[in-house]
Amino acid sequence: MAKLLQVDFPFSGPFGEEMAEALKGLAASINEEPGFIWKIWTENASEKDAGGIYLFKTEETAQAYLEKHTARLKGLGVEKVNAKIFDVNETLSEINGGPH
């Protein structure tokens, strides 16, 4: 069963197009993660937060990526990473146009 990973953390920028340009390499590398299906990047410049919503094939692959990503963020000085892993109700999500 697919697993949704929700991650957010304090982030001072850049945001918008500057963020997109600066993180293109990271975005491309995420496509190579085991079990990865898709990611929606999130940002809130006024609150100085960023993160993402990911879909992975299994809980194990979601957890492995979370551990890797948390270590990377902590290495960059991010002290608090908020994360949750959820089951996806595919039947209801399909009714509302959710990606799969």
ROKE-473623 format. One record per atom (N, C-alpha, C): atom name; y, z, x; residue in three letters. Coordinates in steps of 0.2 Angstrom, whole numbers, plus 5000, padded with zeros to 4 digits. Example, Ala and Ser with C-alpha at 12.3 -4.5 7.8 and 13.67 -1.06 7.14 Angstrom:
! residues 2
N, 4972, 5039, 5066, Ala
CA, 4978, 5039, 5062, Ala
C, 4984, 5039, 5066, Ala
N, 4989, 5035, 5064, Ser
CA, 4995, 5036, 5068, Ser
C, 5000, 5039, 5064, Ser
***
This chain:
! residues 100
N, 4994, 5000, 5004, Met
CA, 5000, 5000, 5000, Met
C, 5006, 5000, 5004, Met
N, 5011, 4996, 5003, Ala
CA, 5017, 4995, 5006, Ala
C, 5021, 5002, 5006, Ala
N, 5025, 5004, 5012, Lys
CA, 5028, 5010, 5012, Lys
C, 5036, 5008, 5014, Lys
N, 5040, 5011, 5010, Leu
CA, 5047, 5010, 5011, Leu
C, 5050, 5016, 5016, Leu
N, 5053, 5014, 5021, Leu
CA, 5056, 5019, 5026, Leu
C, 5064, 5019, 5025, Leu
N, 5067, 5025, 5024, Gln
CA, 5074, 5025, 5023, Gln
C, 5077, 5029, 5029, Gln
N, 5081, 5027, 5032, Val
CA, 5084, 5030, 5038, Val
C, 5092, 5030, 5038, Val
N, 5095, 5035, 5039, Asp
CA, 5102, 5035, 5040, Asp
C, 5104, 5040, 5046, Asp
N, 5110, 5039, 5049, Phe
CA, 5112, 5044, 5054, Phe
C, 5120, 5043, 5055, Phe
N, 5123, 5047, 5058, Pro
CA, 5130, 5047, 5060, Pro
C, 5131, 5041, 5065, Pro
N, 5136, 5037, 5064, Phe
CA, 5137, 5031, 5068, Phe
C, 5145, 5029, 5068, Phe
N, 5147, 5029, 5074, Ser
CA, 5155, 5028, 5075, Ser
C, 5157, 5021, 5075, Ser
N, 5152, 5016, 5075, Gly
CA, 5154, 5009, 5075, Gly
C, 5151, 5006, 5081, Gly
N, 5152, 4999, 5081, Pro
CA, 5156, 4995, 5077, Pro
C, 5152, 4994, 5070, Pro
N, 5156, 4991, 5065, Phe
CA, 5154, 4990, 5058, Phe
C, 5155, 4982, 5057, Phe
N, 5152, 4980, 5051, Gly
CA, 5154, 4973, 5049, Gly
C, 5151, 4968, 5054, Gly
N, 5155, 4963, 5055, Glu
CA, 5154, 4957, 5059, Glu
C, 5153, 4959, 5066, Glu
N, 5157, 4964, 5068, Glu
CA, 5156, 4967, 5075, Glu
C, 5149, 4970, 5076, Glu
N, 5147, 4974, 5071, Met
CA, 5140, 4977, 5072, Met
C, 5135, 4971, 5072, Met
N, 5136, 4966, 5068, Ala
CA, 5131, 4961, 5067, Ala
C, 5130, 4957, 5074, Ala
N, 5136, 4956, 5077, Glu
CA, 5136, 4953, 5084, Glu
C, 5133, 4957, 5089, Glu
N, 5135, 4964, 5089, Ala
CA, 5132, 4968, 5094, Ala
C, 5125, 4970, 5094, Ala
N, 5122, 4970, 5088, Leu
CA, 5115, 4972, 5087, Leu
C, 5110, 4966, 5085, Leu
N, 5112, 4960, 5086, Lys
CA, 5108, 4954, 5085, Lys
C, 5101, 4955, 5089, Lys
N, 5101, 4957, 5095, Gly
CA, 5095, 4957, 5099, Gly
C, 5091, 4963, 5096, Gly
N, 5094, 4968, 5094, Leu
CA, 5090, 4974, 5091, Leu
C, 5086, 4971, 5084, Leu
N, 5090, 4968, 5080, Ala
CA, 5088, 4965, 5074, Ala
C, 5082, 4960, 5075, Ala
N, 5083, 4956, 5080, Ala
CA, 5077, 4951, 5081, Ala
C, 5071, 4955, 5084, Ala
N, 5072, 4960, 5088, Ser
CA, 5066, 4964, 5090, Ser
C, 5062, 4968, 5085, Ser
N, 5066, 4970, 5080, Ile
CA, 5063, 4973, 5074, Ile
C, 5057, 4969, 5071, Ile
N, 5059, 4962, 5071, Asn
CA, 5054, 4958, 5068, Asn
C, 5047, 4958, 5071, Asn
N, 5047, 4960, 5077, Glu
CA, 5040, 4960, 5081, Glu
C, 5037, 4967, 5080, Glu
N, 5039, 4972, 5076, Glu
CA, 5036, 4978, 5076, Glu
C, 5030, 4978, 5071, Glu
N, 5024, 4981, 5073, Pro
CA, 5018, 4981, 5070, Pro
C, 5019, 4983, 5062, Pro
N, 5017, 4979, 5058, Gly
CA, 5017, 4981, 5051, Gly
C, 5024, 4980, 5047, Gly
N, 5029, 4977, 5051, Phe
CA, 5035, 4976, 5048, Phe
C, 5035, 4971, 5043, Phe
N, 5039, 4971, 5037, Ile
CA, 5039, 4966, 5032, Ile
C, 5047, 4964, 5032, Ile
N, 5051, 4969, 5031, Trp
CA, 5059, 4967, 5030, Trp
C, 5063, 4973, 5031, Trp
N, 5069, 4972, 5032, Lys
CA, 5074, 4977, 5033, Lys
C, 5081, 4975, 5030, Lys
N, 5084, 4980, 5026, Ile
CA, 5091, 4979, 5024, Ile
C, 5095, 4984, 5028, Ile
N, 5100, 4982, 5032, Trp
CA, 5104, 4986, 5036, Trp
C, 5110, 4989, 5031, Trp
N, 5111, 4995, 5033, Thr
CA, 5116, 4999, 5029, Thr
C, 5121, 5001, 5033, Thr
N, 5128, 5002, 5031, Glu
CA, 5133, 5004, 5035, Glu
C, 5139, 5007, 5030, Glu
N, 5142, 5012, 5032, Asn
CA, 5148, 5015, 5028, Asn
C, 5153, 5017, 5033, Asn
N, 5158, 5013, 5035, Ala
CA, 5163, 5014, 5040, Ala
C, 5167, 5020, 5038, Ala
N, 5169, 5021, 5032, Ser
CA, 5173, 5026, 5030, Ser
C, 5170, 5033, 5031, Ser
N, 5163, 5033, 5030, Glu
CA, 5159, 5040, 5031, Glu
C, 5156, 5040, 5038, Glu
N, 5157, 5035, 5042, Lys
CA, 5154, 5034, 5049, Lys
C, 5147, 5035, 5049, Lys
N, 5143, 5032, 5044, Asp
CA, 5136, 5032, 5044, Asp
C, 5133, 5025, 5044, Asp
N, 5127, 5024, 5047, Ala
CA, 5123, 5018, 5047, Ala
C, 5116, 5020, 5046, Ala
N, 5112, 5014, 5045, Gly
CA, 5105, 5015, 5044, Gly
C, 5102, 5009, 5042, Gly
N, 5096, 5010, 5038, Gly
CA, 5093, 5004, 5035, Gly
C, 5087, 5007, 5030, Gly
N, 5085, 5002, 5027, Ile
CA, 5079, 5002, 5022, Ile
C, 5074, 4997, 5024, Ile
N, 5068, 4999, 5026, Tyr
CA, 5063, 4995, 5029, Tyr
C, 5057, 4995, 5024, Tyr
N, 5053, 4990, 5025, Leu
CA, 5047, 4990, 5021, Leu
C, 5042, 4988, 5027, Leu
N, 5036, 4992, 5027, Phe
CA, 5031, 4992, 5031, Phe
C, 5024, 4991, 5027, Phe
N, 5019, 4988, 5031, Lys
CA, 5013, 4987, 5027, Lys
C, 5009, 4993, 5026, Lys
N, 5010, 4998, 5030, Thr
CA, 5006, 5005, 5029, Thr
C, 5010, 5011, 5031, Thr
N, 5008, 5017, 5029, Glu
CA, 5012, 5023, 5031, Glu
C, 5011, 5024, 5039, Glu
N, 5006, 5022, 5042, Glu
CA, 5005, 5023, 5049, Glu
C, 5010, 5018, 5053, Glu
N, 5011, 5012, 5051, Thr
CA, 5016, 5008, 5054, Thr
C, 5023, 5010, 5053, Thr
N, 5025, 5013, 5047, Ala
CA, 5031, 5015, 5046, Ala
C, 5033, 5021, 5050, Ala
N, 5028, 5026, 5050, Gln
CA, 5028, 5032, 5054, Gln
C, 5029, 5030, 5062, Gln
N, 5025, 5026, 5064, Ala
CA, 5026, 5024, 5071, Ala
C, 5033, 5021, 5073, Ala
N, 5035, 5017, 5068, Tyr
CA, 5042, 5014, 5070, Tyr
C, 5047, 5019, 5069, Tyr
N, 5047, 5024, 5064, Leu
CA, 5051, 5030, 5064, Leu
C, 5052, 5034, 5070, Leu
N, 5046, 5035, 5073, Glu
CA, 5046, 5039, 5079, Glu
C, 5049, 5035, 5085, Glu
N, 5048, 5029, 5085, Lys
CA, 5051, 5025, 5091, Lys
C, 5059, 5024, 5090, Lys
N, 5061, 5023, 5083, His
CA, 5068, 5022, 5082, His
C, 5072, 5029, 5083, His
N, 5068, 5034, 5081, Thr
CA, 5072, 5041, 5082, Thr
C, 5073, 5042, 5089, Thr
N, 5068, 5041, 5093, Ala
CA, 5068, 5042, 5100, Ala
C, 5074, 5038, 5103, Ala
N, 5074, 5031, 5101, Arg
CA, 5080, 5027, 5103, Arg
C, 5086, 5030, 5101, Arg
N, 5087, 5032, 5095, Leu
CA, 5094, 5034, 5093, Leu
C, 5096, 5041, 5097, Leu
N, 5091, 5045, 5098, Lys
CA, 5092, 5051, 5101, Lys
C, 5094, 5050, 5109, Lys
N, 5091, 5045, 5111, Gly
CA, 5093, 5042, 5118, Gly
C, 5100, 5040, 5119, Gly
N, 5103, 5038, 5113, Leu
CA, 5110, 5035, 5112, Leu
C, 5114, 5041, 5110, Leu
N, 5112, 5047, 5110, Gly
CA, 5116, 5053, 5108, Gly
C, 5117, 5054, 5101, Gly
N, 5113, 5051, 5097, Val
CA, 5113, 5053, 5089, Val
C, 5108, 5059, 5089, Val
N, 5112, 5065, 5086, Glu
CA, 5108, 5071, 5086, Glu
C, 5104, 5072, 5080, Glu
N, 5106, 5069, 5074, Lys
CA, 5103, 5070, 5068, Lys
C, 5101, 5063, 5064, Lys
N, 5095, 5062, 5064, Val
CA, 5092, 5056, 5060, Val
C, 5089, 5058, 5054, Val
N, 5091, 5056, 5048, Asn
CA, 5088, 5058, 5042, Asn
C, 5083, 5052, 5040, Asn
N, 5077, 5054, 5038, Ala
CA, 5072, 5049, 5036, Ala
C, 5067, 5051, 5031, Ala
N, 5065, 5046, 5027, Lys
CA, 5060, 5048, 5022, Lys
C, 5056, 5042, 5021, Lys
N, 5049, 5043, 5020, Ile
CA, 5045, 5037, 5019, Ile
C, 5042, 5038, 5011, Ile
N, 5043, 5032, 5008, Phe
CA, 5041, 5032, 5001, Phe
C, 5036, 5027, 4999, Phe
N, 5032, 5029, 4994, Asp
CA, 5027, 5023, 4991, Asp
C, 5032, 5019, 4987, Asp
N, 5030, 5013, 4986, Val
CA, 5033, 5008, 4982, Val
C, 5030, 5006, 4976, Val
N, 5033, 5007, 4970, Asn
CA, 5030, 5005, 4964, Asn
C, 5032, 4998, 4963, Asn
N, 5027, 4994, 4965, Glu
CA, 5028, 4986, 4965, Glu
C, 5029, 4984, 4958, Glu
N, 5025, 4986, 4953, Thr
CA, 5026, 4984, 4946, Thr
C, 5033, 4985, 4944, Thr
N, 5036, 4990, 4944, Leu
CA, 5043, 4992, 4942, Leu
C, 5048, 4988, 4946, Leu
N, 5047, 4988, 4953, Ser
CA, 5051, 4985, 4957, Ser
C, 5052, 4977, 4956, Ser
N, 5046, 4974, 4954, Glu
CA, 5046, 4967, 4953, Glu
C, 5050, 4966, 4946, Glu
N, 5050, 4970, 4941, Ile
CA, 5054, 4969, 4935, Ile
C, 5061, 4969, 4937, Ile
N, 5064, 4973, 4942, Asn
CA, 5071, 4973, 4944, Asn
C, 5072, 4968, 4950, Asn
N, 5068, 4964, 4952, Gly
CA, 5070, 4959, 4957, Gly
C, 5069, 4962, 4964, Gly
N, 5066, 4967, 4965, Gly
CA, 5065, 4970, 4971, Gly
C, 5061, 4965, 4976, Gly
N, 5063, 4965, 4982, Pro
CA, 5060, 4961, 4987, Pro
C, 5053, 4963, 4989, Pro
N, 5049, 4958, 4991, His
CA, 5042, 4960, 4993, His
C, 5039, 4955, 4998, His
***
